[in-house]
Amino acid sequence: MAVALGLQPQEALLNDLNPHVINFYSWLQKGLYIDIRLENDSCYYYWCRKQFNELILSGRANSEESAKLFYFMNRTGFNGLCRFNSKDQFNVPFGRYKTISYVKDFSHYIPILKRWSFTAFDFVDLHLQPTDFIYSDPPYDVQFTKYSANDFKWDDQIRLAEWLACHHGPVVASNQATERIVELYKSLGFSLSLIDAPRRISCDGNRQRAKEILAFKNISL
């Protein structure tokens, strides 16, 4: 979403395997207004987490209420994490922030997002045109990959890289610059750029810069 908002194309397809992220974006598209209590309090946070998980269990994960709770938990939970267990239950603990700046009114997103589409598919099921530009930002090749009920493992990293390599249009992919990621994208003909990236979100609170790659294909640099 950050890249799409930076580029602001007339049309865009934003896809994520986590349906709760996509549900939040879909309600942003309609002009989400947060009218629930927004309070940096541990007891209230865990009550909201319980309510959110009950919505999932009852088949109401795509509701507006779910989107509001997801926003609150993402802002208030530990270190900005988005983590689900294998039963699709949100399990991020309460955060350690002294103060939090919450936003209630997201109506200014309506004109930006009105021509965009949001889906929650596996990437191979996306219907793309051969000339479409793809920016790919998968879960990074690190120990923690449980951003949704469906884990994203090394075999999925390979599937994705090979799928991107077969696309005829321009491609940019980002990932952690682990040795095997660098070798994988080089072997598939990508041009690589290594960057020192800041850490805004981390499972252990580490804010040190980390090496990342930007992999390019079918792009003139």
C-alpha positions as CSV (number, residue, x, y, z in Angstrom):
1,M,0.0,0.0,0.0
2,A,2.8,2.4,0.8
3,V,4.4,2.0,-2.6
4,A,1.0,2.3,-4.4
5,L,0.2,5.5,-2.4
6,G,3.6,6.9,-3.3
7,L,3.1,6.2,-7.0
8,Q,-0.7,6.9,-7.1
9,P,-1.5,5.1,-10.3
10,Q,-4.9,5.6,-11.9
11,E,-5.6,1.9,-11.6
12,A,-4.0,-0.7,-9.3
13,L,-4.5,-4.2,-8.0
14,L,-3.3,-4.7,-4.4
15,N,-3.1,-8.3,-3.3
16,D,-2.2,-9.9,0.0
17,L,-2.7,-13.4,1.3
18,N,-3.8,-12.0,4.6
19,P,-7.6,-11.4,4.2
20,H,-7.7,-9.1,7.3
21,V,-5.2,-6.6,5.7
22,I,-7.3,-6.6,2.6
23,N,-10.5,-6.1,4.5
24,F,-9.1,-3.1,6.2
25,Y,-8.0,-1.7,2.8
26,S,-11.5,-2.4,1.4
27,W,-13.1,-0.4,4.1
28,L,-10.6,2.4,3.6
29,Q,-11.8,2.6,0.1
30,K,-15.3,3.3,1.4
31,G,-14.1,6.0,3.8
32,L,-13.6,4.2,7.1
33,Y,-14.4,6.2,10.2
34,I,-13.2,4.7,13.6
35,D,-15.9,5.2,16.1
36,I,-14.7,2.7,18.7
37,R,-12.7,3.6,21.8
38,L,-9.0,4.2,21.0
39,E,-7.1,3.8,24.2
40,N,-3.6,2.7,24.9
41,D,-4.7,0.3,27.7
42,S,-3.7,-3.3,28.1
43,C,-7.0,-4.6,29.5
44,Y,-9.0,-2.8,26.7
45,Y,-6.5,-4.1,24.1
46,Y,-7.0,-7.7,25.0
47,W,-10.7,-7.3,25.1
48,C,-10.6,-5.9,21.6
49,R,-8.3,-8.8,20.5
50,K,-10.9,-11.3,21.8
51,Q,-13.7,-9.5,20.0
52,F,-11.7,-9.5,16.8
53,N,-11.0,-13.2,17.0
54,E,-14.6,-14.0,17.8
55,L,-15.6,-12.1,14.6
56,I,-13.3,-14.4,12.7
57,L,-14.7,-17.5,14.3
58,S,-18.3,-16.4,13.5
59,G,-17.6,-15.7,9.8
60,R,-17.7,-11.9,10.1
61,A,-14.0,-11.2,9.4
62,N,-14.9,-9.0,6.5
63,S,-17.1,-6.6,8.5
64,E,-16.6,-2.9,9.2
65,E,-16.2,-3.7,12.9
66,S,-13.4,-6.1,12.1
67,A,-11.6,-3.4,10.1
68,K,-11.9,-0.9,13.0
69,L,-10.6,-3.4,15.5
70,F,-7.7,-4.4,13.2
71,Y,-6.6,-0.8,12.9
72,F,-6.7,-0.3,16.7
73,M,-4.7,-3.5,17.4
74,N,-2.2,-2.8,14.7
75,R,-1.5,0.6,16.2
76,T,-1.6,-0.6,19.8
77,G,0.0,-4.1,19.7
78,F,3.6,-4.9,20.3
79,N,6.0,-3.3,17.9
80,G,3.6,-2.9,15.0
81,L,3.4,-6.7,14.4
82,C,0.7,-8.4,12.4
83,R,0.7,-12.1,13.4
84,F,-1.8,-14.9,13.2
85,N,-1.7,-18.5,14.4
86,S,-2.6,-21.5,12.3
87,K,-6.2,-21.1,13.4
88,D,-6.3,-17.6,11.9
89,Q,-6.4,-16.0,15.4
90,F,-4.6,-12.7,16.0
91,N,-2.1,-13.3,18.8
92,V,0.1,-10.1,19.0
93,P,0.6,-9.0,22.7
94,F,0.0,-5.5,24.0
95,G,2.6,-2.9,23.0
96,R,4.9,-0.8,25.0
97,Y,4.1,2.7,23.7
98,K,3.9,5.6,26.0
99,T,1.7,7.6,23.7
100,I,0.0,6.7,20.4
101,S,-1.4,9.0,17.7
102,Y,-4.6,7.4,16.5
103,V,-6.5,8.5,13.3
104,K,-10.3,8.3,13.2
105,D,-11.3,9.7,9.9
106,F,-10.0,8.0,6.7
107,S,-12.4,9.6,4.3
108,H,-9.6,11.4,2.5
109,Y,-8.6,8.0,1.0
110,I,-11.8,7.7,-1.0
111,P,-10.7,9.6,-4.1
112,I,-7.3,7.9,-4.1
113,L,-8.5,4.4,-3.8
114,K,-11.8,4.5,-5.8
115,R,-10.2,3.0,-9.0
116,W,-8.1,0.4,-7.1
117,S,-9.0,-3.2,-6.5
118,F,-8.1,-5.3,-3.5
119,T,-7.9,-9.1,-3.4
120,A,-6.6,-11.8,-1.1
121,F,-5.3,-14.6,-3.4
122,D,-2.2,-16.6,-3.9
123,F,-0.2,-14.7,-6.4
124,V,-0.4,-17.4,-9.1
125,D,-4.2,-16.8,-9.2
126,L,-3.9,-13.1,-10.1
127,H,-5.2,-12.1,-13.6
128,L,-2.5,-9.8,-14.9
129,Q,-1.8,-8.3,-18.3
130,P,1.6,-9.1,-19.8
131,T,2.7,-5.5,-19.7
132,D,1.6,-4.8,-16.1
133,F,4.1,-3.4,-13.6
134,I,4.5,-5.6,-10.6
135,Y,5.9,-4.6,-7.2
136,S,6.4,-7.6,-5.0
137,D,6.9,-7.3,-1.3
138,P,6.5,-10.8,0.3
139,P,7.2,-11.8,3.9
140,Y,11.0,-11.4,4.1
141,D,13.3,-14.4,4.3
142,V,13.6,-14.4,8.1
143,Q,12.7,-16.8,10.9
144,F,9.4,-15.1,11.6
145,T,7.0,-15.5,8.6
146,K,3.6,-16.1,10.3
147,Y,1.9,-12.9,9.1
148,S,-1.3,-14.9,8.3
149,A,-2.8,-18.3,9.0
150,N,-1.0,-19.6,5.9
151,D,2.8,-19.5,6.5
152,F,5.1,-18.2,3.7
153,K,8.1,-20.6,3.6
154,W,11.2,-21.0,1.5
155,D,9.3,-23.1,-1.2
156,D,6.9,-20.1,-1.5
157,Q,9.9,-17.7,-1.9
158,I,11.1,-19.9,-4.8
159,R,7.6,-20.1,-6.3
160,L,7.2,-16.3,-6.2
161,A,10.6,-15.6,-7.7
162,E,10.1,-18.0,-10.6
163,W,6.6,-16.6,-11.2
164,L,8.0,-13.0,-11.3
165,A,10.8,-14.1,-13.6
166,C,8.2,-15.4,-16.1
167,H,6.3,-12.1,-16.2
168,H,6.9,-10.1,-19.4
169,G,6.3,-6.7,-17.9
170,P,8.5,-4.7,-15.5
171,V,9.1,-6.2,-12.1
172,V,10.5,-4.9,-8.8
173,A,10.8,-7.2,-5.8
174,S,12.1,-6.4,-2.3
175,N,13.3,-8.9,0.3
176,Q,15.8,-9.5,3.1
177,A,19.3,-9.8,1.5
178,T,20.0,-13.2,2.8
179,E,22.5,-15.2,0.9
180,R,20.0,-17.6,-0.6
181,I,17.6,-14.8,-1.6
182,V,20.5,-13.0,-3.5
183,E,21.5,-16.3,-5.2
184,L,17.8,-17.1,-6.1
185,Y,17.1,-13.8,-7.8
186,K,20.5,-13.6,-9.5
187,S,20.0,-17.1,-10.9
188,L,16.7,-16.0,-12.5
189,G,18.2,-13.1,-14.3
190,F,17.3,-10.2,-12.0
191,S,19.5,-7.2,-11.5
192,L,20.0,-6.5,-7.8
193,S,20.6,-3.4,-5.7
194,L,21.5,-3.8,-2.1
195,I,20.3,-1.1,0.4
196,D,20.5,-0.4,4.1
197,A,16.8,-0.3,5.2
198,P,15.5,1.0,8.5
199,R,13.4,-1.2,10.7
200,R,10.0,0.2,11.7
201,I,8.4,-3.1,12.6
202,S,10.2,-6.0,14.3
203,C,9.2,-9.1,16.3
204,D,12.0,-8.4,18.8
205,G,12.2,-4.6,18.9
206,N,15.4,-4.5,16.9
207,R,15.7,-1.1,15.2
208,Q,19.1,-1.6,13.5
209,R,19.3,-1.1,9.8
210,A,19.3,-4.4,7.8
211,K,20.5,-5.3,4.3
212,E,17.7,-5.7,1.8
213,I,17.6,-6.2,-1.9
214,L,15.6,-4.6,-4.7
215,A,15.5,-7.0,-7.6
216,F,14.7,-5.6,-11.0
217,K,13.6,-7.3,-14.2
218,N,12.5,-5.9,-17.6
219,I,13.4,-2.4,-16.3
220,S,16.0,0.0,-17.8
221,L,18.0,1.4,-14.9
